[in-house]
Each structure stands twice: as C-alpha cells, then as structure tokens.
Amino acid sequence: MMRIHGYYDIDVVNGPGTRCSLFVAGCEHQCRGCYNPRTWRTDTGTPFTLQMEEQLIADLNDTRVPRQGLSLSGGDPLHPHNVPHIRRLVRRVRRDCPGKDIWLWTGYELAELSAAQRVILDAIDVLVDGRFVEAEKDAKLQWRGSRNQTIWWLRLLPLTPPAEDITSSGLRFSH
C-alpha cells in the first residue's frame, strides 16, 4: 500500500492554477537540502486508502472550486514502491476527471526511468525531473527547486510555456 505525507484539496503553489496536491512517502535520492526529508521512508505517513482516492476524485471534479489538475510529489511518486499505485491513480484521474492535467515531480531523470516508470508518462501531462541539487538552488525558478531540474511538457496544455522556451520537439521546457 502506498503511504502519503500530505494531501491538499486546494493548492496554488505546486503547479499552475488551483490544484489538488498529493505528497507520497518514499524517496531513494535523499537529496542534501531537501525541503521534505520526512517523506523519504516508504513506511512513514498514512496509508493512501480508497476513501482518500475517492475524495481526491471528488475534489478534482468539484465545480464550486474548479481545479486545473493534480500535482504528485513527495517523497517521490516514481519510487519503485509507489509505481503501481501511482500508475493506477493517474489512469483513474485521466478517466474520471476529464480536462484535468497531471503534474508529477521525481528525482529520477527522464533517461533513468525504468519501463514500469515510463508507463506512467502516458497518463501525465508534465514531468518535472531531476534530483534537487543544493548548489544549484534558485528561489526564482518556477515549479523547480534547482537549475538542473527539467520541466518536460508531455502533452499540449491550455497553459504552455512561452514559444522561446519550447525546443524543436515541443516537449521540453527548461532554463
């Protein structure tokens, strides 16, 4: 069972617009200067139950407070322990919450992802990858903590990066 350290039904910090954000337990990277070291172990936090999942889906579909999408962070959603649970969750959000985008933060780099981790990319819109590097910390960065991290735009979204930030493939945004 996947465990979590936090769920915010209304969040305006972790991605664009108003969102739901889920912080999972488990991270192999244990980056120096991490702002969330209590999430590193997979056996901490509280179990992510079906009841919590139902609430997350209901929150995403709540029209009283429209949410743009779901943000997945941690810990690391792509920690091997979390992969089957995150895969199921993102597929469900994609199916049951039409029009909502999904952002996912991971310490793994895109090139390092296993086949099981890569399957998740089919259901998310934006991947923010790379370990936090304290020497490259930059408080001016949007949606990243250090300059080495990359924002990968996997799908075209209503909110897209400025044209000068899109590579020839249209999939990567990074400074």
Summary of the structure (lengths in Angstrom):
residues: 175
radius of gyration: 15.2
end to end distance: 36.5
largest distance: 43.1
contacts: 536
relative contact order: 0.15
helix: 26%
strand: 23%
